[in-house]
């Protein structure tokens, strides 16, 4: 049975089809999740989340045009959310480990960096899950085009193209929101006096 046939059966509430779909695809999901997280626990958690999403969203599955792409998107979204959550936890730990006697310049620098990251994260929300994942892997994890291409089963040219589009979009988003950025900076300077 192909992915579309499984989705149609699952959409009709067929639990046996869901169990069979789980058995046939769980290794693929787990392998992808483990490849990105390097954690057995995280890979198991992501795998579970993927199949919970399929089952809880089953009534929408019959309307899906490309079942394989839709399933891949669910997988990549779950992996991306996990990586983002872990990166966020790491930032919180890093910031909380700083000593209280750091100068106010470092505090202001941290605020600017955090504001910049917030704007970038807002821009990333407007990108497709695959472009967000490619951006994260390249910019946050420092992976090369070839490493990303191999992991996502894409050509390096496609990875480069997606990343270029994401970076261009972020630059334009920042340009379009420059007034908001300047306003935030002005508030910081006014509050300083």
C-alpha positions as CSV (number, residue, x, y, z in Angstrom):
1,X,0.0,0.0,0.0
2,X,1.4,3.4,-0.9
3,X,1.2,6.5,1.4
4,X,-1.9,7.9,-0.3
5,X,-3.8,4.7,0.1
6,X,-2.8,4.6,3.8
7,X,-3.9,8.2,4.2
8,X,-7.3,7.4,2.7
9,X,-7.8,4.4,4.9
10,X,-6.6,6.3,8.0
11,X,-8.9,9.2,7.2
12,X,-11.8,6.7,7.2
13,X,-10.7,5.7,10.8
14,X,-9.1,2.4,9.9
15,X,-7.0,1.6,12.9
16,X,-5.5,-1.5,11.3
17,X,-4.3,0.7,8.4
18,X,-2.8,3.1,10.8
19,X,-0.9,0.3,12.7
20,X,0.4,-1.0,9.4
21,X,1.4,2.5,8.2
22,X,3.2,2.9,11.6
23,X,5.1,-0.4,11.2
24,X,6.1,0.4,7.6
25,X,7.3,4.0,8.2
26,X,8.5,4.2,11.8
27,X,12.1,3.2,11.1
28,X,12.3,6.0,8.4
29,X,10.9,8.6,10.8
30,X,13.1,7.4,13.7
31,X,16.2,7.4,11.4
32,X,15.7,10.9,10.2
33,X,15.0,12.2,13.7
34,X,18.1,10.4,15.1
35,X,20.2,11.7,12.2
36,X,19.4,15.3,13.2
37,X,19.1,15.1,17.0
38,X,21.8,12.4,17.7
39,X,19.6,11.4,20.6
40,X,17.7,8.1,21.0
41,X,15.3,9.7,23.4
42,X,14.6,12.7,21.1
43,X,14.3,10.5,18.1
44,X,11.7,8.3,19.9
45,X,9.8,11.4,21.1
46,X,9.7,12.9,17.6
47,X,8.6,9.6,16.0
48,X,5.8,9.4,18.5
49,X,4.8,13.0,17.9
50,X,4.7,12.4,14.1
51,X,2.3,9.5,14.4
52,X,0.2,11.2,16.9
53,X,-0.1,14.1,14.5
54,X,-1.1,11.7,11.7
55,X,-3.8,10.1,13.8
56,X,-5.2,13.2,15.4
57,X,-5.3,15.0,12.0
58,X,-6.7,11.9,10.2
59,X,-9.9,13.6,9.0
60,X,-7.8,16.0,6.9
61,X,-5.8,13.2,5.2
62,X,-8.3,12.4,2.5
63,X,-7.9,15.9,1.1
64,X,-4.1,15.7,0.9
65,X,-3.0,15.8,-2.8
66,X,0.6,14.6,-2.3
67,X,0.6,12.2,0.7
68,X,4.4,11.5,0.6
69,X,5.3,15.2,0.6
70,X,2.7,15.9,3.3
71,X,4.1,13.1,5.5
72,X,7.7,14.3,5.0
73,X,6.6,17.8,5.9
74,X,5.1,16.5,9.2
75,X,8.4,14.8,9.9
76,X,10.6,17.8,9.2
77,X,8.3,20.1,11.1
78,X,8.6,17.9,14.2
79,X,12.4,17.7,13.9
80,X,12.6,21.5,13.3
81,X,10.5,22.3,16.4
82,X,12.6,19.9,18.5
83,X,15.8,21.5,17.3
84,X,14.4,25.0,17.9
85,X,13.3,24.1,21.4
86,X,16.7,22.6,22.2
87,X,18.5,25.7,20.9
88,X,16.2,27.8,23.0
89,X,17.0,25.8,26.1
90,X,20.7,26.1,25.4
91,X,20.4,29.8,25.0
92,X,18.6,30.1,28.3
93,X,21.2,28.0,30.1
94,X,24.0,30.0,28.5
95,X,22.5,33.4,29.6
96,X,21.6,32.2,33.1
97,X,25.2,30.9,33.6
98,X,26.6,34.4,33.2
99,X,27.5,36.2,36.4
100,X,25.5,39.0,37.7
101,X,28.4,41.5,37.7
102,X,28.7,41.7,33.9
103,X,28.8,45.2,32.6
104,X,25.8,47.0,31.3
105,X,27.4,47.0,27.8
106,X,27.2,43.2,27.7
107,X,23.6,43.4,28.8
108,X,22.7,45.8,26.1
109,X,24.6,43.7,23.5
110,X,22.6,40.6,24.7
111,X,19.4,42.6,24.3
112,X,20.3,43.7,20.7
113,X,21.3,40.1,19.8
114,X,18.0,38.7,21.3
115,X,16.0,41.4,19.5
116,X,17.8,40.5,16.3
117,X,17.2,36.8,16.8
118,X,13.5,37.5,17.5
119,X,13.2,39.4,14.2
120,X,15.0,36.6,12.3
121,X,12.7,34.0,14.0
122,X,9.7,36.0,13.0
123,X,11.0,36.1,9.4
124,X,11.6,32.3,9.5
125,X,8.0,31.7,10.4
126,X,7.0,32.9,6.9
127,X,9.3,30.3,5.2
128,X,8.4,26.8,4.2
129,X,9.4,24.1,6.7
130,X,12.1,22.8,4.4
131,X,13.7,26.3,4.0
132,X,13.5,26.8,7.8
133,X,15.2,23.5,8.4
134,X,17.9,24.2,5.8
135,X,18.5,27.6,7.4
136,X,18.7,26.1,10.9
137,X,21.1,23.4,9.8
138,X,23.4,25.8,7.9
139,X,23.4,28.9,10.2
140,X,22.7,27.4,13.6
141,X,24.5,24.0,13.3
142,X,27.2,25.1,10.8
143,X,26.5,22.2,8.4
144,X,27.8,22.5,4.8
145,X,25.6,22.3,1.7
146,X,26.8,18.8,1.0
147,X,26.0,17.6,4.5
148,X,22.5,19.1,4.4
149,X,22.0,17.8,0.9
150,X,22.9,14.3,1.9
151,X,20.8,14.4,5.1
152,X,17.7,15.7,3.3
153,X,18.2,13.8,0.1
154,X,18.5,16.9,-2.0
155,X,21.1,18.2,-4.4
156,X,23.6,20.6,-3.0
157,X,22.4,23.1,-5.6
158,X,18.8,22.8,-4.3
159,X,20.1,23.4,-0.7
160,X,22.1,26.4,-1.9
161,X,19.1,27.8,-3.7
162,X,16.8,27.3,-0.7
163,X,19.3,28.9,1.7
164,X,19.8,31.9,-0.7
165,X,16.0,32.4,-0.9
166,X,15.7,32.2,2.9
167,X,18.5,34.7,3.5
168,X,17.1,37.1,0.9
169,X,13.7,36.8,2.5
170,X,15.2,37.5,6.0
171,X,17.1,40.6,4.6
172,X,13.9,41.9,3.0
173,X,11.9,41.2,6.2
174,X,14.5,43.1,8.3
175,X,14.4,46.0,5.8
176,X,10.6,46.1,5.9
177,X,10.7,46.2,9.7
178,X,13.6,48.5,10.2
179,X,11.3,51.1,11.8
180,X,10.4,48.7,14.5
181,X,14.0,47.8,15.1
182,X,15.0,51.5,15.3
183,X,12.0,52.2,17.6
184,X,13.2,49.4,20.0
185,X,16.7,50.8,20.0
186,X,15.4,54.3,20.7
187,X,13.5,52.9,23.7
188,X,16.6,51.3,25.0
189,X,18.6,54.6,24.7
190,X,15.8,56.7,26.3
191,X,15.5,54.3,29.2
192,X,19.2,54.6,29.7
193,X,19.2,58.3,30.5
